[in-house]
Amino acid sequence: MKEIKNISRSRAQESSAAIERLYITMRHLFNRGFYKPMGVSGETLREALLSLRPEIYGSIAEEKVELNGLLYVIERLPVGIEECRYINLTSDEGYSKSHFQAIVPPKRKRNCYRIDEEQMNVEITRGRSDIYDILTHLTFIFIESHKIKDRVLLDDIEVEVTRDWQKLEQTVLQNKKLTQKEKEIAISHASNVLGRSFSEVLDIYDAFGTAEKPDRFLHVIYWLGKIAIEEIVDNNKRTITFSPILRERLGHHIHGEIWANSIKNKLKENNLLERPIHIISANMHSVMNSVFAPSVLATKYKGKPEYQIYEDLSASGNKELRKKVEDFALQNGMISMPDESGTNIDVQIFDTAKFDWKKTAFPSAKVGKLAPVLIVMDYAFGEQAFETIDELLKPYKNGKEKIFLNVESVSIMGKAGILEGGKGDIMIPSAHINEGTADNYPFENELTAEMFEGNDIPVYAGPMVTVLGTSLQNKDLLKFFHESTWEVIGLEMEGAYYQKAIQSASKIRKSIPQDVKVRYAYYASDNPLETGSTLASGGLGTTGVKPTYLITIKILEQIFNTK
């Protein structure tokens, strides 16, 4: 048993060292200004990723192409990036004022611009976490592209390719919607190109498609392989560059400062600056719906199960239902602030003085003489959590005027990976441990596991680790965190950064009250230790609705003193 534990610890140490090498390499490449991912300069990055074998990248170290991981990554990168040989990471440098149309990936909010046939610009406004996320995803798809090349390129001198590749190329270049028969013929050829069975390709084919391009799967595979072949045959390597302005701005709170100041200015405009303030990091629907939906839609959902209303509001086809709740909220104290700062973090401000409490889900609220103000911010991304909260908690300045915000609580509700349990389970952290450092942030969480019992959802309490990137989830390292004396229950990307900002503002700078309350609760989006339950295995669907709203309601009950 002792020998097994030593082996496990050794593997965890190796994985930790690989992650450290990877981040050092990425910082070096960033400072250098450019690199070629499949050349000598990208070798350390590739080797580290292959050594780590992150769970969301599945069979990255095997000869067959990883399909679930590829789908996960493609959904987080701009449409068309597979065609581009040059990828330029930039700051917000004014492309929104040009003729270029912004391309926003479906699963990751970032503005991207197709400059020409060969170049894609990707805007980085959320700090180092954004860069790490993109570089690891790109490294993964380039490794997969060379697997395709290895399977189809028979002779790199004569440029002889397999018949399957020739047929796939013919189909893609026709650029037309395929009939069912043509689609199945193409899948047959693609399965040989990918080293996957016909049924494996068929199962995932439609997930890559869009309304405009239902056969996008073939397009992605073809262009990844085509550019990989040209890298070998013509020595025309793909290149990733970092713009000088991005390199100059990284680490400065440019976007976060603009974002925070716009919120404070809006509070000033509405005479809300000196009221009790509660900050909630969540999504743009759960607080609004939890407060107003049960009353607004009472007649329609009379006698229905408690959470049915929230499941229906979360369904993509129910736009009119959501609009009805939103319109009511806007007329009863909610101020909507779509982001214009570049952070991609939208905000809602709720002035509870304008609530008719009888028309809310909290008719017994006890809010005192000064009605509280809720600032609900959309999810931050990794290190961006520190930048945004750090700036938001600073005093409001208007010339010589300096107003300290009366922030009574900061509540964080989000998704996280769980290390014991399954999708949809709830985690209540007692501390955040920053991966790769000795930094740890214990805190007194106003939420407890006992508060969530009796709702048919398993609840876990204990420390959580704040990882540098979900794309580097390594099973050995996570097992060590979970099974060692750390006893970590889950992993997420923002907790330590939020707490660092809160502690510095309350304990050192004294810009907010020292007794500020903190609440952290997460619901599980995946279990990276369980095959088939990783982030690449697909979304939560309706499984995430109940924990999302249960956590939101518990936070609001405390703010409104109803329990």
C-alpha positions as CSV (number, residue, x, y, z in Angstrom):
1,M,0.0,0.0,0.0
2,K,2.8,2.4,0.9
3,E,4.5,1.6,-2.4
4,I,1.3,2.5,-4.3
5,K,1.0,5.8,-2.4
6,N,4.7,6.6,-3.3
7,I,4.0,5.8,-7.0
8,S,0.9,8.0,-6.9
9,R,2.8,10.9,-5.3
10,S,5.7,10.5,-7.8
11,R,3.3,10.7,-10.7
12,A,1.6,13.7,-9.2
13,Q,5.0,15.4,-8.8
14,E,5.9,14.6,-12.5
15,S,2.6,16.1,-13.6
16,S,3.1,19.2,-11.5
17,A,6.6,19.6,-13.0
18,A,5.1,19.2,-16.5
19,I,2.5,21.9,-15.8
20,E,5.2,24.2,-14.4
21,R,7.4,23.6,-17.6
22,L,4.4,24.3,-19.8
23,Y,3.6,27.7,-18.1
24,I,7.3,28.8,-18.0
25,T,7.4,27.9,-21.8
26,M,4.3,29.9,-22.5
27,R,5.6,32.9,-20.6
28,H,8.9,32.7,-22.5
29,L,7.1,32.4,-25.9
30,F,4.9,35.4,-25.0
31,N,7.9,37.5,-24.1
32,R,9.6,36.5,-27.3
33,G,6.6,37.7,-29.3
34,F,6.1,34.7,-31.7
35,Y,6.6,31.0,-32.1
36,K,5.9,28.1,-34.5
37,P,3.7,25.5,-32.6
38,M,4.8,22.5,-34.7
39,G,8.4,23.7,-35.0
40,V,11.4,23.6,-32.6
41,S,10.0,26.6,-30.6
42,G,6.8,24.8,-29.9
43,E,8.4,21.4,-29.0
44,T,8.4,21.9,-25.2
45,L,4.8,22.9,-25.2
46,R,3.8,19.8,-27.3
47,E,5.9,17.5,-25.1
48,A,4.4,18.8,-21.9
49,L,0.9,18.4,-23.2
50,L,1.6,14.9,-24.4
51,S,3.2,14.1,-21.1
52,L,0.2,15.5,-19.1
53,R,-2.5,13.9,-21.2
54,P,-5.2,16.2,-19.9
55,E,-8.5,14.5,-19.4
56,I,-10.5,16.8,-21.8
57,Y,-8.0,16.0,-24.6
58,G,-8.7,12.3,-24.3
59,S,-6.6,10.2,-26.6
60,I,-4.1,13.0,-27.4
61,A,-1.2,10.6,-26.9
62,E,-2.6,7.9,-29.2
63,E,-2.5,7.5,-33.0
64,K,-6.2,7.9,-33.5
65,V,-7.7,11.4,-33.6
66,E,-9.5,12.5,-30.4
67,L,-13.1,13.5,-31.4
68,N,-14.7,14.7,-28.2
69,G,-11.7,16.8,-27.3
70,L,-11.7,18.3,-30.8
71,L,-15.3,19.2,-30.5
72,Y,-14.7,20.8,-27.0
73,V,-11.9,22.9,-28.4
74,I,-13.5,23.9,-31.7
75,E,-16.5,25.3,-29.8
76,R,-14.1,27.6,-27.9
77,L,-12.2,28.8,-30.9
78,P,-13.4,31.1,-33.7
79,V,-15.1,29.5,-36.8
80,G,-12.5,29.3,-39.6
81,I,-9.4,29.1,-37.4
82,E,-8.7,25.6,-38.8
83,E,-8.0,27.3,-42.2
84,C,-5.5,29.8,-40.8
85,R,-1.7,29.5,-40.9
86,Y,-1.2,32.7,-38.9
87,I,-2.8,33.4,-35.6
88,N,-2.2,36.8,-34.0
89,L,-3.1,37.3,-30.3
90,T,-3.9,41.0,-29.8
91,S,-5.3,43.4,-27.2
92,D,-8.4,45.4,-27.9
93,E,-6.8,47.4,-30.7
94,G,-9.7,49.0,-32.5
95,Y,-10.8,46.2,-34.8
96,S,-14.4,46.7,-33.7
97,K,-14.3,50.1,-35.5
98,S,-13.2,48.5,-38.8
99,H,-15.1,46.6,-41.5
100,F,-14.0,43.3,-40.0
101,Q,-16.9,41.4,-38.5
102,A,-16.3,40.0,-35.0
103,I,-16.4,36.2,-34.8
104,V,-17.4,35.1,-31.3
105,P,-16.9,31.4,-30.4
106,P,-20.1,29.7,-29.2
107,K,-18.7,28.5,-25.9
108,R,-16.1,31.3,-25.1
109,K,-16.8,35.0,-25.2
110,R,-13.9,36.5,-27.1
111,N,-13.9,38.7,-30.2
112,C,-11.9,37.3,-33.1
113,Y,-11.4,38.8,-36.6
114,R,-10.5,37.0,-39.9
115,I,-8.0,39.4,-41.4
116,D,-7.5,37.5,-44.7
117,E,-7.5,33.9,-45.9
118,E,-4.5,32.9,-43.8
119,Q,-4.8,35.0,-40.7
120,M,-7.0,35.1,-37.6
121,N,-6.7,37.7,-34.9
122,V,-7.9,36.8,-31.4
123,E,-8.5,39.5,-28.9
124,I,-7.2,38.9,-25.4
125,T,-8.9,41.0,-22.8
126,R,-9.1,38.6,-19.8
127,G,-5.4,38.2,-18.9
128,R,-3.0,35.3,-18.7
129,S,-5.7,32.7,-18.2
130,D,-7.1,33.6,-21.6
131,I,-3.7,33.2,-23.3
132,Y,-3.0,29.8,-21.5
133,D,-6.5,28.6,-22.6
134,I,-6.0,29.5,-26.3
135,L,-2.4,28.2,-26.5
136,T,-3.2,24.8,-25.0
137,H,-6.2,24.5,-27.2
138,L,-4.3,25.4,-30.3
139,T,-1.4,23.1,-29.4
140,F,-4.0,20.3,-29.1
141,I,-5.6,20.8,-32.5
142,F,-2.2,21.1,-34.2
143,I,-1.1,17.8,-32.6
144,E,-4.3,16.2,-33.9
145,S,-3.8,17.8,-37.3
146,H,-0.4,16.0,-37.6
147,K,-2.1,12.7,-36.7
148,I,-4.3,13.2,-39.8
149,K,-1.3,14.1,-41.9
150,D,0.5,10.9,-40.7
151,R,-2.4,8.8,-41.7
152,V,-2.9,10.2,-45.2
153,L,0.5,11.4,-46.5
154,L,2.2,8.4,-48.1
155,D,5.1,10.2,-49.6
156,D,6.2,13.7,-48.7
157,I,8.5,14.0,-51.8
158,E,6.0,13.0,-54.4
159,V,3.1,14.3,-52.3
160,E,1.2,11.1,-52.6
161,V,-1.9,10.8,-50.4
162,T,-4.4,8.1,-49.6
163,R,-7.5,7.5,-51.7
164,D,-9.6,8.3,-48.6
165,W,-8.0,11.8,-48.4
166,Q,-8.5,12.4,-52.1
167,K,-12.2,11.6,-51.7
168,L,-12.6,13.7,-48.6
169,E,-11.0,16.6,-50.4
170,Q,-13.3,16.3,-53.4
171,T,-16.4,16.3,-51.1
172,V,-15.2,19.4,-49.0
173,L,-14.2,21.5,-52.1
174,Q,-17.7,20.9,-53.7
175,N,-18.9,23.3,-50.9
176,K,-22.5,22.1,-51.1
177,K,-25.0,20.5,-48.6
178,L,-24.7,16.8,-48.8
179,T,-27.5,14.3,-49.2
180,Q,-27.7,11.5,-46.6
181,K,-26.0,9.1,-49.0
182,E,-23.2,11.5,-49.8
183,K,-22.8,12.3,-46.1
184,E,-22.4,8.6,-45.2
185,I,-19.9,8.0,-48.0
186,A,-17.9,11.0,-46.7
187,I,-18.0,9.7,-43.2
188,S,-16.7,6.3,-44.4
189,H,-13.6,8.0,-45.9
190,A,-13.2,10.4,-42.9
191,S,-13.3,7.5,-40.4
192,N,-10.3,5.9,-42.1
193,V,-8.5,9.3,-42.1
194,L,-9.1,9.6,-38.4
195,G,-8.5,6.1,-37.3
196,R,-12.0,5.9,-35.9
197,S,-15.0,3.7,-36.6
198,F,-17.9,4.8,-38.9
199,S,-20.3,4.8,-35.9
200,E,-17.9,7.0,-33.7
201,V,-17.7,9.6,-36.5
202,L,-21.5,9.4,-37.2
203,D,-22.3,10.0,-33.5
204,I,-20.3,13.2,-33.2
205,Y,-20.8,14.5,-36.8
206,D,-23.8,16.7,-36.3
207,A,-22.4,18.3,-33.1
208,F,-19.8,20.1,-35.2
209,G,-22.5,21.4,-37.6
210,T,-24.1,24.8,-37.7
211,A,-27.3,26.0,-39.5
212,E,-25.2,27.5,-42.3
213,K,-22.7,24.6,-42.4
214,P,-24.3,21.3,-41.3
215,D,-21.3,19.4,-42.7
216,R,-18.7,21.5,-40.9
217,F,-17.1,18.4,-39.4
218,L,-15.6,17.4,-42.8
219,H,-14.4,20.9,-43.4
220,V,-12.6,21.1,-40.0
221,I,-10.9,17.7,-40.5
222,Y,-9.9,18.6,-44.1
223,W,-8.3,22.0,-43.3
224,L,-6.5,20.7,-40.2
225,G,-5.0,17.9,-42.3
226,K,-4.3,20.1,-45.4
227,I,-2.3,22.7,-43.5
228,A,-0.4,20.0,-41.6
229,I,0.6,18.4,-44.9
230,E,1.8,21.7,-46.2
231,E,3.9,22.2,-43.1
232,I,5.8,19.0,-44.0
233,V,5.8,19.2,-47.8
234,D,6.4,23.0,-48.2
235,N,8.0,23.7,-44.7
236,N,5.4,26.4,-44.4
237,K,4.9,26.3,-40.6
238,R,1.9,27.7,-38.7
239,T,2.9,30.8,-36.6
240,I,1.4,32.3,-33.5
241,T,2.3,35.9,-32.7
242,F,1.6,38.2,-29.8
243,S,1.0,41.9,-30.7
244,P,3.3,44.5,-29.1
245,I,0.4,46.3,-27.5
246,L,-0.9,43.0,-25.9
247,R,2.6,42.4,-24.5
248,E,2.7,45.9,-23.2
249,R,-0.8,45.9,-21.6
250,L,-0.8,42.4,-20.1
251,G,-1.0,42.5,-16.3
252,H,-2.4,46.0,-16.2
253,H,-6.0,46.3,-15.2
254,I,-7.1,48.3,-18.3
255,H,-10.3,46.5,-19.1
256,G,-11.1,45.8,-15.4
257,E,-10.8,49.4,-14.5
258,I,-13.0,50.6,-17.3
259,W,-15.6,47.9,-16.3
260,A,-15.6,48.8,-12.6
261,N,-15.7,52.6,-13.2
262,S,-18.8,52.1,-15.5
263,I,-20.6,50.3,-12.7
264,K,-19.7,52.9,-10.1
265,N,-20.8,55.7,-12.4
266,K,-24.1,53.9,-12.9
267,L,-24.5,53.6,-9.1
268,K,-23.8,57.4,-8.8
269,E,-26.3,58.2,-11.5
270,N,-29.0,56.3,-9.7
271,N,-28.0,57.6,-6.2
272,L,-27.0,54.1,-5.1
273,L,-23.4,54.6,-4.1
274,E,-24.0,54.9,-0.4
275,R,-26.4,52.1,0.0
276,P,-25.5,48.6,1.3
277,I,-24.1,46.6,-1.6
278,H,-24.0,42.9,-2.3
279,I,-21.9,41.6,-5.2
280,I,-22.9,38.3,-6.8
281,S,-20.9,36.5,-9.4
282,A,-23.4,34.3,-11.3
283,N,-25.0,34.3,-14.7
284,M,-27.4,36.8,-16.2
285,H,-30.6,34.9,-15.5
286,S,-30.6,33.1,-12.1
287,V,-30.9,36.1,-9.8
288,M,-33.5,37.9,-12.0
289,N,-35.5,34.7,-12.4
290,S,-35.3,33.7,-8.7
291,V,-36.6,37.1,-7.6
292,F,-39.3,37.8,-10.2
293,A,-40.3,34.6,-12.2
294,P,-42.4,32.8,-9.5
295,S,-44.6,35.9,-9.3
296,V,-44.7,36.9,-12.9
297,L,-45.5,33.4,-14.1
298,A,-47.5,32.3,-11.1
299,T,-50.7,31.6,-13.0
300,K,-49.0,29.6,-15.8
301,Y,-47.1,27.4,-13.3
302,K,-49.7,27.0,-10.6
303,G,-49.5,23.4,-9.3
304,K,-46.3,22.6,-11.3
305,P,-43.2,21.2,-9.6
306,E,-41.0,23.8,-7.8
307,Y,-38.1,24.0,-10.3
308,Q,-40.2,23.4,-13.5
309,I,-40.4,27.2,-14.0
310,Y,-36.6,27.5,-14.0
311,E,-36.1,24.5,-16.4
312,D,-38.5,26.1,-18.9
313,L,-36.9,29.5,-18.6
314,S,-33.5,27.8,-19.3
315,A,-34.8,26.1,-22.5
316,S,-33.4,27.7,-25.6
317,G,-36.8,27.9,-27.3
318,N,-38.5,29.9,-24.6
319,K,-37.4,33.5,-25.5
320,E,-40.9,35.0,-25.0
321,L,-41.1,33.5,-21.5
322,R,-37.7,34.9,-20.6
323,K,-38.5,38.3,-22.1
324,K,-41.7,38.5,-20.0
325,V,-39.6,38.1,-16.8
326,E,-36.9,40.5,-18.0
327,D,-39.3,43.2,-18.9
328,F,-41.0,43.0,-15.5
329,A,-37.5,43.2,-13.8
330,L,-36.5,46.2,-15.9
331,Q,-39.7,48.0,-14.7
332,N,-39.1,47.0,-11.1
333,G,-35.6,48.0,-10.1
334,M,-33.3,46.1,-12.4
335,I,-30.7,48.0,-14.5
336,S,-29.1,46.1,-17.3
337,M,-25.5,46.9,-18.3
338,P,-24.2,44.9,-21.3
339,D,-20.4,45.0,-21.3
340,E,-18.7,47.7,-23.3
341,S,-15.3,47.5,-21.6
342,G,-13.8,44.5,-23.3
343,T,-14.1,42.2,-20.3
344,N,-17.0,40.4,-21.7
345,I,-18.7,40.5,-18.3
346,D,-22.2,41.8,-18.4
347,V,-23.7,43.3,-15.3
348,Q,-27.2,43.7,-13.7
349,I,-27.9,46.2,-10.9
350,F,-31.0,45.6,-8.7
351,D,-32.3,48.5,-6.6
352,T,-34.4,46.6,-4.0
353,A,-36.0,49.9,-2.9
354,K,-38.0,49.7,-6.1
355,F,-39.2,46.1,-5.4
356,D,-42.8,45.4,-4.6
357,W,-41.8,42.6,-2.3
358,K,-45.2,41.0,-2.6
359,K,-44.5,40.5,-6.3
360,T,-41.2,38.7,-5.7
361,A,-40.4,35.3,-4.4
362,F,-39.2,36.8,-1.1
363,P,-42.3,38.5,0.3
364,S,-41.0,38.2,3.9
365,A,-37.7,40.0,3.2
366,K,-36.2,42.1,6.0
367,V,-33.9,44.6,4.4
368,G,-33.8,47.5,7.0
369,K,-34.0,51.2,6.4
370,L,-31.5,51.3,3.6
371,A,-32.6,48.8,1.0
372,P,-29.7,46.8,-0.4
373,V,-28.3,47.1,-3.9
374,L,-27.4,43.9,-5.8
375,I,-24.6,44.0,-8.4
376,V,-24.8,40.8,-10.4
377,M,-21.8,40.2,-12.6
378,D,-21.4,37.4,-15.2
379,Y,-18.7,34.8,-14.8
380,A,-15.1,36.1,-14.9
381,F,-12.4,33.9,-16.5
382,G,-9.5,32.7,-14.4
383,E,-7.1,35.5,-13.3
384,Q,-9.6,38.0,-14.6
385,A,-11.6,37.5,-11.4
386,F,-8.9,39.3,-9.5
387,E,-8.6,42.2,-11.9
388,T,-12.4,42.9,-11.9
389,I,-13.2,42.5,-8.2
390,D,-10.0,44.3,-7.2
391,E,-11.1,47.3,-9.3
392,L,-14.7,47.1,-8.2
393,L,-13.9,47.2,-4.5
394,K,-11.8,50.4,-4.8
395,P,-13.4,53.6,-3.7
396,Y,-15.4,55.7,-6.2
397,K,-13.4,58.7,-7.3
398,N,-14.8,61.8,-8.9
399,G,-12.2,64.6,-8.9
400,K,-11.3,65.1,-5.2
401,E,-14.4,63.2,-4.1
402,K,-13.7,59.7,-2.7
403,I,-16.6,57.4,-1.6
404,F,-15.9,54.0,0.0
405,L,-18.4,51.4,-1.1
406,N,-20.4,49.7,1.7
407,V,-20.0,46.2,0.4
408,E,-21.7,43.9,2.9
409,S,-21.1,40.6,1.0
410,V,-19.6,39.0,-2.0
411,S,-21.2,35.8,-3.3
412,I,-19.7,33.5,-5.9
413,M,-21.9,30.9,-7.6
414,G,-20.3,28.9,-10.4
415,K,-19.5,25.7,-12.2
416,A,-16.6,23.5,-11.1
417,G,-15.1,20.1,-11.6
418,I,-15.8,17.6,-8.8
419,L,-13.4,14.9,-7.6
420,E,-16.0,12.8,-5.7
421,G,-19.5,12.6,-7.0
422,G,-21.0,13.5,-10.4
423,K,-22.5,16.2,-12.6
424,G,-25.0,18.5,-10.9
425,D,-23.7,17.8,-7.3
426,I,-23.0,20.8,-5.1
427,M,-19.6,21.8,-3.5
428,I,-19.2,24.2,-0.6
429,P,-15.6,25.3,-0.3
430,S,-13.8,26.1,3.0
431,A,-10.6,27.3,1.4
432,H,-9.1,27.9,-2.1
433,I,-5.7,26.5,-2.9
434,N,-3.8,28.1,-5.8
435,E,-2.4,25.4,-8.1
436,G,1.3,25.6,-8.7
437,T,2.0,27.8,-5.6
438,A,1.9,27.5,-1.8
439,D,-0.9,30.2,-1.8
440,N,-4.0,29.2,0.1
441,Y,-7.0,31.2,1.1
442,P,-9.1,29.9,4.0
443,F,-12.3,31.8,4.8
444,E,-15.5,31.6,6.7
445,N,-18.1,30.6,4.2
446,E,-21.6,31.9,5.1
447,L,-23.0,28.9,3.1
448,T,-22.8,25.5,4.7
449,A,-23.4,22.0,3.4
450,E,-26.3,21.5,5.9
451,M,-28.2,24.4,4.2
452,F,-28.5,22.3,1.0
453,E,-29.4,19.0,2.5
454,G,-32.9,17.5,1.8
455,N,-33.0,18.6,-1.9
456,D,-32.0,15.3,-3.5
457,I,-28.7,16.7,-4.5
458,P,-25.4,15.3,-3.0
459,V,-23.4,18.1,-1.2
460,Y,-19.7,18.0,-0.5
461,A,-17.7,20.4,1.7
462,G,-14.0,21.1,1.9
463,P,-11.0,22.8,0.2
464,M,-11.1,23.4,-3.5
465,V,-8.1,24.0,-5.8
466,T,-8.0,27.0,-8.2
467,V,-6.4,25.6,-11.3
468,L,-4.5,27.6,-13.9
469,G,-6.6,26.1,-16.7
470,T,-9.3,23.5,-17.2
471,S,-7.4,22.4,-20.3
472,L,-4.6,20.9,-18.1
473,Q,-6.7,18.7,-15.8
474,N,-4.3,15.8,-15.1
475,K,-5.7,12.7,-13.4
476,D,-2.6,11.9,-11.3
477,L,-2.3,15.4,-9.9
478,L,-6.0,15.7,-9.2
479,K,-6.0,12.3,-7.4
480,F,-3.1,13.5,-5.3
481,F,-5.0,16.7,-4.3
482,H,-8.1,14.6,-3.5
483,E,-6.6,11.6,-1.7
484,S,-3.8,13.4,0.2
485,T,-4.1,15.5,3.4
486,W,-5.3,18.4,1.2
487,E,-8.6,16.5,0.8
488,V,-9.7,18.7,-2.1
489,I,-13.3,18.2,-3.2
490,G,-13.2,20.0,-6.5
491,L,-11.4,22.4,-8.9
492,E,-12.3,25.7,-10.5
493,M,-10.5,28.6,-12.0
494,E,-11.4,31.8,-10.1
495,G,-11.9,31.2,-6.4
496,A,-8.4,32.1,-5.1
497,Y,-8.4,35.2,-7.3
498,Y,-11.7,36.4,-5.9
499,Q,-10.6,35.8,-2.4
500,K,-7.2,37.5,-2.8
501,A,-9.0,40.6,-4.0
502,I,-11.6,40.5,-1.2
503,Q,-9.0,40.0,1.5
504,S,-6.7,42.8,0.2
505,A,-9.6,45.2,0.0
506,S,-11.1,44.4,3.5
507,K,-8.0,43.5,5.6
508,I,-5.2,45.6,4.1
509,R,-6.5,48.5,2.1
510,K,-9.7,48.9,4.2
511,S,-11.6,50.1,1.2
512,I,-14.6,47.9,2.2
513,P,-15.8,46.8,5.6
514,Q,-13.5,44.3,7.4
515,D,-16.5,42.1,8.3
516,V,-17.6,41.6,4.7
517,K,-19.4,38.3,4.3
518,V,-18.3,35.8,1.6
519,R,-20.3,33.0,0.1
520,Y,-18.9,30.4,-2.3
521,A,-20.9,27.5,-3.8
522,Y,-20.4,25.5,-7.0
523,Y,-22.3,22.9,-8.9
524,A,-20.4,20.2,-10.7
525,S,-20.0,20.5,-14.5
526,D,-17.8,17.4,-14.7
527,N,-15.7,14.8,-12.9
528,P,-12.2,14.8,-14.5
529,L,-11.4,11.6,-12.6
530,E,-14.2,9.7,-14.1
531,T,-13.9,8.5,-17.8
532,G,-16.9,9.8,-19.7
533,S,-17.7,12.6,-17.3
534,T,-15.0,15.1,-18.3
535,L,-15.7,18.5,-19.7
536,A,-15.4,17.1,-23.2
537,S,-18.2,14.6,-22.6
538,G,-20.8,17.3,-23.2
539,G,-22.9,19.9,-21.2
540,L,-25.1,19.4,-18.2
541,G,-28.4,20.1,-19.9
542,T,-31.3,20.4,-17.4
543,T,-29.1,18.7,-14.8
544,G,-27.5,22.0,-13.9
545,V,-30.8,23.9,-13.5
546,K,-31.8,22.8,-10.0
547,P,-28.4,23.3,-8.4
548,T,-27.9,26.7,-10.1
549,Y,-31.2,28.0,-8.7
550,L,-30.9,26.3,-5.4
551,I,-27.6,28.0,-4.8
552,T,-28.9,31.3,-6.0
553,I,-32.0,31.2,-3.8
554,K,-29.9,30.3,-0.7
555,I,-27.6,33.3,-1.4
556,L,-30.7,35.6,-1.8
557,E,-32.3,34.2,1.4
558,Q,-29.3,35.3,3.3
559,I,-29.1,38.8,1.7
560,F,-32.8,39.4,2.2
561,N,-32.8,37.8,5.8
562,T,-35.7,35.5,5.0
563,K,-34.3,32.4,6.8
